Amino acid sequence: MKHRIALLAMLLMLPSCSPGNHADEPGTGPAKTDILFDAKQGRYNPPVDLYTVGSVNPNLTFKQDESLEHNVHTEWAEERLGIRIRYLWTISGTTETYANKLRLELAKGNMPDVVTTRDADVIQELIGSGQFREVGSLFERYASPVWKKAVAEDPSAWDAFVRNGERYAIPIMDYEYSSDPILWIRQDWLNRLSLPVPRTMDELERVLDAFTNRDPDGNGKKDTFGLAVSFRNGPNTWMGDSSWIFGAYGIVPEQWNRESDGSLAYGSVQPAARKGIEQMKDWVMKGYVSMDSAWFDEEGAANLFVSGKAGIIAGPYWMRGWPLSKLAAQDPKSAVVPVAIPSGPGGMVQRRGSLPVNGAILINKRMKHPEILFTYQNYLFDSYATSTGEFANGLAEGYDWTMVNGKPSIEPSALPLGGIRVASYTLTFDGARIPSRVTKEIPKDIAPVLLSQKDASRKEQYTGPPIPAMEADRELLRKLEQKTYQRIIFADGSLGEFDDFVGKWREYGGDAMTREVNRWDKEKR
């Protein structure tokens, strides 16, 4: 306790850089004692209600008079499956806004039948609340073979959701490499300045300098940056990522990595992380990276890029569809191409890796008929995830696909609003995904770039639930790390502060966390 109080006091002094089918519960639908699934029709008759909550993120688009609560997908679910998806509430904003709303409603005990979220910390809070039921037995009883096989592709998929040997959340599966970064670079800027695609960090620095100082957009002003970075949530993130900068020196920060001796070590406190900090600080000082990047979230970094004020951003393969399409819409002459991560000294390349689990489904203890959820999600796995039957081409004709000259097409120019991602309307944000099908989803020109460096992908090696040391000290240590990194990179902090940070991290719980993580790892193996 003493060390936590000391650490909290230190953080306060450290300078900063400039939330159906219930038994008459309030806020839910009317109680129902029986439901009837018509196997011949493949739907509930009469229809049943499934209550949930939702986030209206900035990347969601709708046709006129449609919303998250009422759209082509909710209509499909009722007509095809006899399931009425009802929302207790929706909230507009970022993932952080949704997380905070979930916490507020959780404290009130105002939870729906089903909650889905990508936020790892919120998932643990939901499990810890005691309001959600064990789901492993339900999954074994009701999940379709396709869904079960998809989850089984990742042996660690359930790890974070296990309590006393029982599973309390169903992992939302994602594609392999779904958030591994590649570089997206303005090819038209390279052409204008007669520069080659950078293959090494030295070549990249020359490009960054030119994009910052040689008027790449030709407007006669010095108003561009070489690189768009998101640092509000740290260097290891899904868009505007900078983990690859540290990776050039042999470390991926903000995660547990496996060392050459087989042990697990936290990347942010390793000596190589100091070199990554030094490199980033140098680029900030030279003006290649905006000082405001310290406070940019992922969408903030993307906005800098799509507004035409930065020439490079690191992010996943799917960024071409969103948000990079915004740049093409406002500047038809722009050209953005995917590029492999440049190598560092000795040819070193490392990047954040993607675990094929991207969130979880939690089922309220008060939900009388959890099989309703499985009816819904089984259909999506059996048809949409496998691109068969009515979902062979997409989720909704005239939204995410259409017919052109008698053939199915997903060409943006043929679709309303350049294509409407109906998968975002589903309960699990992406419809249903089988990790190993990623190679069938990546555009042909991007796949060689992403997969050529798959050996550089470094996945989080600790996949278990919070251990005692994490529950006690992780949040304070996370704040210490973030403040230290921001102060050194974006403000007037010295590199020597990194060494002080490492000592405090170890003293104030980091060493205990390391011991517990490695104990878990040995038991698991």
C-alpha positions as CSV (number, residue, x, y, z in Angstrom):
1,M,0.0,0.0,0.0
2,K,2.8,2.4,0.8
3,H,4.4,2.1,-2.6
4,R,1.0,2.7,-4.3
5,I,0.5,5.9,-2.3
6,A,4.0,7.0,-3.1
7,L,3.5,6.3,-6.8
8,L,0.2,8.2,-6.8
9,A,1.8,11.2,-5.2
10,M,4.6,11.1,-7.7
11,L,2.2,11.0,-10.6
12,L,0.3,14.0,-9.3
13,M,3.6,16.0,-9.2
14,L,4.9,14.8,-12.5
15,P,4.6,17.6,-15.1
16,S,2.4,16.9,-18.1
17,C,2.9,17.6,-21.7
18,S,1.4,20.8,-23.0
19,P,-22.9,1.7,-20.3
20,G,-35.0,-9.0,-23.5
21,N,-36.5,-11.2,-22.2
22,H,-36.3,-10.3,-18.5
23,A,-38.6,-10.9,-15.6
24,D,-40.0,-7.4,-15.3
25,E,-36.7,-5.5,-14.8
26,P,-36.7,-1.7,-15.2
27,G,-35.6,-0.5,-18.6
28,T,-36.2,-3.8,-20.4
29,G,-39.0,-5.2,-22.4
30,P,-42.0,-7.1,-21.0
31,A,-41.4,-10.5,-19.5
32,K,-41.9,-13.6,-21.7
33,T,-42.2,-17.1,-20.4
34,D,-42.0,-19.1,-23.6
35,I,-40.5,-18.7,-27.0
36,L,-41.1,-20.8,-30.1
37,F,-38.4,-21.4,-32.8
38,D,-40.0,-22.7,-36.0
39,A,-37.3,-25.0,-37.3
40,K,-39.0,-25.2,-40.7
41,Q,-39.0,-21.5,-41.2
42,G,-35.7,-21.0,-39.4
43,R,-37.1,-18.2,-37.2
44,Y,-38.8,-17.4,-34.0
45,N,-42.6,-17.2,-34.3
46,P,-43.8,-14.9,-32.9
47,P,-40.7,-12.7,-32.9
48,V,-38.6,-12.3,-29.8
49,D,-36.7,-9.4,-28.4
50,L,-32.9,-9.2,-27.8
51,Y,-31.9,-6.2,-25.8
52,T,-28.4,-4.6,-26.1
53,V,-26.7,-1.2,-26.1
54,G,-24.6,0.4,-28.8
55,S,-22.0,3.0,-29.9
56,V,-22.5,5.2,-32.9
57,N,-18.9,5.6,-33.9
58,P,-17.7,8.2,-36.4
59,N,-17.0,5.5,-39.0
60,L,-20.7,4.5,-39.1
61,T,-22.7,5.7,-42.1
62,F,-26.4,5.3,-42.7
63,K,-28.9,5.8,-45.5
64,Q,-31.5,8.5,-44.9
65,D,-34.0,7.6,-42.2
66,E,-31.8,4.8,-40.9
67,S,-29.9,4.5,-37.6
68,L,-28.2,2.0,-35.4
69,E,-31.6,1.2,-33.9
70,H,-33.5,0.9,-37.2
71,N,-31.6,-0.2,-40.4
72,V,-31.4,-2.8,-43.1
73,H,-29.7,-5.2,-40.7
74,T,-32.2,-4.9,-37.8
75,E,-35.0,-5.4,-40.4
76,W,-33.2,-8.5,-41.8
77,A,-32.8,-10.0,-38.3
78,E,-36.5,-9.6,-37.6
79,E,-37.7,-10.9,-41.0
80,R,-35.2,-13.7,-41.4
81,L,-34.7,-14.9,-37.8
82,G,-37.7,-13.4,-35.9
83,I,-35.3,-11.5,-33.6
84,R,-36.0,-7.9,-32.8
85,I,-32.8,-6.2,-31.8
86,R,-33.7,-3.6,-29.3
87,Y,-31.4,-0.9,-27.9
88,L,-31.7,0.3,-24.3
89,W,-29.5,3.2,-25.4
90,T,-27.0,4.2,-27.9
91,I,-24.3,6.9,-27.6
92,S,-22.5,8.8,-30.2
93,G,-18.7,9.3,-29.9
94,T,-15.5,7.4,-29.7
95,T,-14.8,4.0,-28.2
96,E,-13.8,5.8,-25.0
97,T,-17.2,7.5,-24.8
98,Y,-18.9,4.1,-25.1
99,A,-16.7,2.6,-22.4
100,N,-17.5,5.4,-20.0
101,K,-21.2,5.0,-20.6
102,L,-21.0,1.3,-20.0
103,R,-19.2,1.9,-16.7
104,L,-21.9,4.4,-15.6
105,E,-24.8,2.0,-16.5
106,L,-22.9,-0.9,-14.9
107,A,-22.8,0.9,-11.6
108,K,-26.5,1.4,-11.8
109,G,-27.1,-2.3,-12.6
110,N,-28.8,-1.2,-15.8
111,M,-27.4,-3.9,-18.2
112,P,-29.2,-5.4,-21.2
113,D,-29.4,-9.0,-22.3
114,V,-26.2,-8.8,-24.2
115,V,-23.2,-6.5,-24.1
116,T,-20.5,-6.4,-26.7
117,T,-17.3,-4.3,-26.4
118,R,-13.8,-4.2,-27.7
119,D,-12.4,-2.5,-24.5
120,A,-10.3,-5.1,-22.6
121,D,-10.5,-3.2,-19.3
122,V,-14.2,-2.8,-19.5
123,I,-14.7,-6.5,-20.3
124,Q,-12.9,-7.3,-17.0
125,E,-15.0,-4.8,-15.1
126,L,-18.2,-6.3,-16.6
127,I,-17.0,-9.8,-15.6
128,G,-16.0,-8.6,-12.1
129,S,-19.4,-7.0,-11.5
130,G,-21.1,-10.4,-11.1
131,Q,-24.0,-9.3,-13.4
132,F,-23.0,-11.6,-16.2
133,R,-23.3,-15.4,-16.5
134,E,-20.9,-18.2,-17.2
135,V,-21.0,-18.7,-21.0
136,G,-18.7,-21.6,-21.7
137,S,-21.5,-24.2,-21.2
138,L,-23.8,-22.1,-23.4
139,F,-21.3,-22.0,-26.1
140,E,-20.7,-25.7,-26.1
141,R,-24.5,-26.3,-26.2
142,Y,-25.6,-23.8,-28.7
143,A,-22.8,-22.5,-30.9
144,S,-22.6,-23.9,-34.4
145,P,-19.6,-26.0,-35.6
146,V,-18.4,-23.2,-37.8
147,W,-18.4,-20.8,-34.9
148,K,-16.7,-23.3,-32.6
149,K,-14.0,-24.0,-35.2
150,A,-13.3,-20.3,-35.6
151,V,-12.7,-19.8,-31.9
152,A,-10.6,-23.0,-31.7
153,E,-8.2,-21.5,-34.2
154,D,-6.7,-19.5,-31.3
155,P,-5.8,-21.7,-28.3
156,S,-5.6,-18.6,-26.1
157,A,-8.9,-17.0,-27.2
158,W,-10.7,-17.7,-23.9
159,D,-7.8,-17.1,-21.6
160,A,-8.7,-13.5,-20.5
161,F,-12.3,-14.4,-19.7
162,V,-11.7,-17.4,-17.4
163,R,-12.5,-17.2,-13.7
164,N,-12.0,-20.3,-11.5
165,G,-12.0,-22.5,-14.5
166,E,-15.2,-21.1,-16.0
167,R,-15.6,-18.8,-19.0
168,Y,-17.6,-15.6,-18.6
169,A,-17.3,-13.9,-22.0
170,I,-17.3,-15.2,-25.5
171,P,-14.4,-13.9,-27.6
172,I,-15.2,-11.9,-30.6
173,M,-12.9,-13.4,-33.3
174,D,-11.1,-11.2,-35.8
175,Y,-8.8,-11.9,-38.8
176,E,-5.2,-12.6,-38.3
177,Y,-3.0,-9.5,-38.9
178,S,-6.2,-7.3,-38.6
179,S,-4.4,-4.5,-36.8
180,D,-0.8,-5.1,-37.7
181,P,0.5,-1.8,-39.1
182,I,1.8,-1.1,-42.5
183,L,2.8,2.4,-43.8
184,W,0.3,4.4,-45.9
185,I,2.2,7.0,-47.8
186,R,1.3,9.8,-50.2
187,Q,2.7,8.5,-53.6
188,D,1.8,11.8,-55.2
189,W,4.0,13.6,-52.8
190,L,6.9,11.2,-53.5
191,N,6.4,11.8,-57.2
192,R,6.3,15.5,-56.9
193,L,9.5,15.5,-54.9
194,S,11.2,12.8,-56.9
195,L,11.7,10.5,-53.9
196,P,11.8,6.7,-53.8
197,V,9.6,4.6,-51.5
198,P,11.6,4.4,-48.2
199,R,12.9,0.9,-47.4
200,T,15.1,1.7,-44.4
201,M,14.8,4.1,-41.5
202,D,17.5,6.3,-42.9
203,E,15.6,6.6,-46.2
204,L,12.4,7.2,-44.3
205,E,14.0,10.1,-42.5
206,R,14.9,11.8,-45.7
207,V,11.3,11.4,-46.9
208,L,10.0,12.8,-43.6
209,D,12.3,15.8,-44.0
210,A,11.1,16.4,-47.5
211,F,7.4,16.0,-46.6
212,T,7.9,18.6,-43.8
213,N,10.2,21.1,-45.5
214,R,9.8,20.9,-49.2
215,D,6.2,21.9,-49.7
216,P,4.9,18.5,-50.9
217,D,1.4,19.7,-51.5
218,G,2.6,22.7,-53.6
219,N,0.5,25.3,-51.8
220,G,3.5,27.5,-51.1
221,K,3.2,27.1,-47.3
222,K,5.2,25.2,-44.7
223,D,2.1,23.5,-43.2
224,T,2.7,19.8,-43.5
225,F,4.2,17.0,-41.4
226,G,6.0,13.9,-42.4
227,L,4.3,11.5,-40.1
228,A,0.8,11.3,-38.4
229,V,1.1,9.7,-35.0
230,S,-1.5,8.9,-32.3
231,F,0.0,9.0,-28.8
232,R,-2.9,9.7,-26.5
233,N,-3.3,6.0,-25.9
234,G,0.4,5.2,-26.2
235,P,2.7,4.1,-29.0
236,N,1.1,0.6,-29.5
237,T,-2.3,1.3,-31.0
238,W,-4.5,0.3,-33.9
239,M,-4.2,3.5,-36.1
240,G,-1.5,6.1,-36.0
241,D,0.7,3.4,-34.5
242,S,4.3,4.0,-33.6
243,S,5.2,0.6,-32.3
244,W,7.2,0.0,-35.5
245,I,9.5,2.8,-34.6
246,F,10.5,1.1,-31.4
247,G,10.5,-2.2,-33.4
248,A,13.4,-0.9,-35.6
249,Y,15.5,-1.2,-32.4
250,G,14.2,-4.7,-31.4
251,I,11.3,-4.0,-29.0
252,V,7.5,-3.5,-29.1
253,P,6.3,-1.4,-26.2
254,E,3.2,-1.6,-24.0
255,Q,3.0,-5.4,-24.2
256,W,4.6,-8.6,-22.8
257,N,7.2,-10.0,-25.3
258,R,9.0,-13.3,-25.3
259,E,12.7,-13.0,-24.7
260,S,15.4,-15.2,-26.2
261,D,15.6,-17.2,-22.9
262,G,11.8,-18.0,-23.2
263,S,10.8,-15.6,-20.4
264,L,8.2,-12.8,-20.7
265,A,9.3,-9.2,-20.3
266,Y,7.4,-5.9,-20.6
267,G,8.6,-4.1,-23.7
268,S,8.3,-0.5,-22.5
269,V,11.0,-0.8,-19.8
270,Q,13.6,-2.6,-21.9
271,P,16.8,-0.8,-22.9
272,A,15.8,-0.8,-26.6
273,A,12.7,1.2,-25.8
274,R,15.0,4.1,-24.9
275,K,16.3,4.1,-28.5
276,G,12.7,4.3,-29.8
277,I,12.0,7.2,-27.5
278,E,15.1,9.0,-28.7
279,Q,14.2,8.5,-32.3
280,M,10.7,9.8,-31.8
281,K,11.9,12.8,-29.8
282,D,14.3,13.6,-32.6
283,W,11.6,13.6,-35.2
284,V,9.3,15.8,-33.0
285,M,12.2,18.3,-32.5
286,K,12.8,18.4,-36.3
287,G,9.1,19.1,-36.9
288,Y,8.5,15.8,-38.7
289,V,5.8,14.9,-36.2
290,S,3.3,17.3,-34.8
291,M,3.6,18.3,-31.1
292,D,-0.2,17.8,-30.9
293,S,0.4,14.1,-31.5
294,A,0.8,13.7,-27.8
295,W,-2.9,14.2,-27.4
296,F,-4.2,12.8,-30.7
297,D,-6.2,9.6,-30.4
298,E,-6.3,7.2,-33.4
299,E,-9.0,9.2,-35.2
300,G,-7.2,12.4,-34.5
301,A,-4.0,11.1,-36.2
302,A,-6.1,9.8,-39.1
303,N,-7.8,13.2,-39.5
304,L,-4.4,14.9,-39.8
305,F,-3.5,12.6,-42.7
306,V,-6.8,12.7,-44.5
307,S,-6.9,16.5,-44.3
308,G,-3.8,16.5,-46.4
309,K,-1.5,17.7,-43.6
310,A,0.7,14.6,-43.2
311,G,2.3,12.3,-45.7
312,I,2.6,9.0,-43.9
313,I,0.5,7.2,-41.3
314,A,0.9,3.6,-39.9
315,G,-2.2,1.5,-39.6
316,P,-4.0,-1.7,-40.6
317,Y,-4.6,-3.0,-44.1
318,W,-8.3,-2.0,-44.1
319,M,-7.6,1.7,-43.7
320,R,-8.0,2.2,-47.4
321,G,-11.8,1.8,-47.0
322,W,-12.0,4.0,-43.9
323,P,-10.7,6.6,-43.2
324,L,-8.3,7.0,-46.1
325,S,-11.2,7.2,-48.6
326,K,-12.0,10.6,-47.1
327,L,-8.8,11.9,-48.6
328,A,-9.6,10.7,-52.1
329,A,-13.1,12.3,-51.8
330,Q,-11.7,15.7,-51.0
331,D,-8.6,15.5,-53.2
332,P,-9.1,13.2,-56.3
333,K,-5.5,13.8,-57.4
334,S,-4.1,12.3,-54.2
335,A,-2.6,8.8,-54.4
336,V,-2.0,6.7,-51.2
337,V,-0.1,3.4,-51.4
338,P,0.7,0.7,-48.8
339,V,4.4,0.3,-48.0
340,A,6.3,-2.2,-45.8
341,I,7.7,-1.1,-42.5
342,P,11.2,0.3,-43.1
343,S,14.0,-1.6,-41.5
344,G,16.2,-0.3,-38.7
345,P,19.9,-1.0,-37.8
346,G,21.0,-4.4,-39.0
347,G,17.8,-4.9,-40.9
348,M,15.6,-5.1,-37.8
349,V,11.9,-4.9,-38.3
350,Q,9.2,-5.5,-35.6
351,R,5.6,-4.3,-35.3
352,R,2.7,-4.8,-33.0
353,G,1.0,-8.1,-33.8
354,S,-2.7,-8.8,-33.8
355,L,-4.3,-11.4,-31.6
356,P,-7.4,-12.8,-33.4
357,V,-9.6,-11.8,-30.5
358,N,-11.0,-8.3,-30.7
359,G,-13.5,-7.9,-27.9
360,A,-16.1,-10.1,-26.2
361,I,-19.8,-10.9,-25.8
362,L,-21.2,-11.0,-22.3
363,I,-24.7,-12.4,-21.4
364,N,-26.7,-11.0,-18.5
365,K,-27.6,-13.4,-15.8
366,R,-31.2,-12.2,-16.1
367,M,-31.6,-13.1,-19.8
368,K,-34.0,-16.0,-19.8
369,H,-33.3,-17.3,-23.3
370,P,-29.6,-16.8,-24.2
371,E,-30.1,-19.2,-27.1
372,I,-31.6,-16.2,-29.0
373,L,-28.1,-14.7,-29.3
374,F,-26.7,-18.0,-30.6
375,T,-29.4,-18.3,-33.2
376,Y,-28.4,-14.8,-34.5
377,Q,-24.6,-15.3,-34.3
378,N,-24.7,-18.9,-35.7
379,Y,-26.4,-17.6,-38.8
380,L,-23.8,-15.0,-39.4
381,F,-20.9,-17.5,-38.9
382,D,-22.5,-20.1,-41.1
383,S,-23.3,-17.7,-43.9
384,Y,-21.5,-14.4,-43.7
385,A,-18.2,-15.6,-42.3
386,T,-18.0,-18.3,-45.0
387,S,-19.4,-16.0,-47.8
388,T,-22.1,-18.5,-48.7
389,G,-25.9,-18.5,-49.2
390,E,-27.6,-15.1,-49.1
391,F,-24.4,-13.5,-47.8
392,A,-22.1,-14.7,-50.6
393,N,-21.5,-11.2,-51.8
394,G,-22.2,-9.1,-48.6
395,L,-24.7,-8.4,-46.0
396,A,-27.1,-6.2,-48.0
397,E,-27.5,-5.5,-51.7
398,G,-27.4,-1.7,-52.4
399,Y,-25.4,-1.1,-49.2
400,D,-22.1,-3.1,-49.2
401,W,-22.5,-4.7,-52.7
402,T,-24.5,-4.3,-55.8
403,M,-24.9,-5.7,-59.3
404,V,-23.0,-4.1,-62.2
405,N,-23.5,-5.5,-65.7
406,G,-25.0,-8.7,-64.2
407,K,-22.1,-9.3,-61.8
408,P,-21.8,-8.6,-58.1
409,S,-19.5,-5.6,-57.3
410,I,-18.2,-3.8,-54.3
411,E,-16.8,-0.9,-56.3
412,P,-17.3,2.3,-54.2
413,S,-18.4,4.4,-57.2
414,A,-21.4,2.0,-57.7
415,L,-22.5,2.1,-54.1
416,P,-24.4,4.8,-52.1
417,L,-22.1,6.9,-50.0
418,G,-19.2,4.9,-51.5
419,G,-20.3,1.8,-49.8
420,I,-22.1,1.3,-46.5
421,R,-20.5,-1.1,-44.1
422,V,-23.5,-3.1,-42.8
423,A,-21.2,-5.3,-40.7
424,S,-20.8,-2.3,-38.4
425,Y,-24.5,-2.6,-37.5
426,T,-24.1,-6.1,-36.2
427,L,-23.8,-7.0,-32.5
428,T,-20.2,-7.9,-32.8
429,F,-19.1,-5.0,-35.0
430,D,-17.8,-7.1,-37.9
431,G,-20.6,-9.6,-38.4
432,A,-18.6,-12.8,-38.0
433,R,-15.0,-13.6,-38.8
434,I,-12.9,-16.7,-39.1
435,P,-9.2,-15.7,-38.3
436,S,-7.6,-17.9,-41.0
437,R,-9.8,-16.4,-43.8
438,V,-7.8,-13.2,-43.7
439,T,-5.9,-13.9,-47.0
440,K,-9.3,-14.0,-48.8
441,E,-10.2,-10.6,-47.4
442,I,-7.0,-8.5,-47.9
443,P,-7.0,-6.6,-51.3
444,K,-4.5,-8.2,-53.7
445,D,-2.2,-5.2,-53.9
446,I,-2.0,-5.0,-50.1
447,A,-1.5,-8.6,-49.2
448,P,2.1,-8.9,-50.4
449,V,3.0,-5.8,-48.4
450,L,1.4,-7.0,-45.1
451,L,2.3,-10.7,-45.4
452,S,5.9,-10.1,-46.5
453,Q,6.7,-9.0,-42.9
454,K,4.5,-11.5,-41.0
455,D,7.7,-12.7,-39.2
456,A,8.1,-9.2,-37.8
457,S,4.6,-9.4,-36.1
458,R,5.0,-9.5,-32.3
459,K,1.8,-10.5,-30.5
460,E,1.0,-9.8,-26.9
461,Q,2.3,-12.9,-25.0
462,Y,0.2,-12.4,-21.8
463,T,-3.3,-13.4,-22.7
464,G,-4.7,-14.3,-19.3
465,P,-7.0,-12.5,-16.9
466,P,-5.7,-9.8,-14.6
467,I,-3.4,-11.2,-12.0
468,P,-3.1,-9.8,-8.4
469,A,-0.2,-7.5,-9.2
470,M,-1.9,-6.1,-12.3
471,E,-5.1,-5.4,-10.3
472,A,-3.2,-3.6,-7.6
473,D,-0.7,-1.6,-9.7
474,R,-1.3,-1.7,-13.4
475,E,-3.3,1.4,-13.8
476,L,-0.9,3.6,-11.8
477,L,2.1,2.1,-13.7
478,R,0.3,2.7,-17.0
479,K,-0.2,6.4,-16.1
480,L,3.5,6.7,-15.0
481,E,4.6,5.2,-18.3
482,Q,2.3,7.4,-20.4
483,K,3.3,10.6,-18.7
484,T,7.0,9.7,-18.9
485,Y,6.9,8.9,-22.6
486,Q,4.9,11.9,-23.4
487,R,7.1,14.3,-21.4
488,I,10.4,13.0,-23.0
489,I,9.1,12.8,-26.6
490,F,6.9,15.8,-26.8
491,A,8.0,18.2,-24.1
492,D,11.3,19.1,-22.3
493,G,12.0,15.8,-20.6
494,S,15.4,14.3,-20.9
495,L,16.3,10.8,-22.0
496,G,17.7,10.3,-18.5
497,E,14.2,10.3,-17.2
498,F,13.6,7.0,-19.0
499,D,16.1,5.3,-16.6
500,D,14.4,6.9,-13.6
501,F,11.0,5.6,-15.0
502,V,12.3,2.0,-15.3
503,G,13.5,2.1,-11.7
504,K,10.2,3.3,-10.4
505,W,8.3,0.9,-12.6
506,R,10.2,-2.0,-11.1
507,E,9.9,-0.8,-7.5
508,Y,6.3,0.1,-7.6
509,G,4.9,-3.2,-8.8
510,G,6.6,-4.0,-12.1
511,D,8.9,-6.6,-10.7
512,A,6.0,-8.3,-8.9
513,M,4.0,-8.2,-12.1
514,T,6.8,-9.8,-14.1
515,R,7.1,-12.6,-11.6
516,E,3.3,-13.3,-11.7
517,V,3.2,-13.1,-15.5
518,N,6.0,-15.6,-15.9
519,R,4.5,-17.9,-13.3
520,W,1.2,-17.9,-15.3
521,D,3.2,-18.5,-18.5
522,K,5.0,-21.5,-17.1
523,E,1.8,-23.0,-15.8
524,K,0.0,-22.5,-19.1
525,R,2.8,-24.1,-21.1
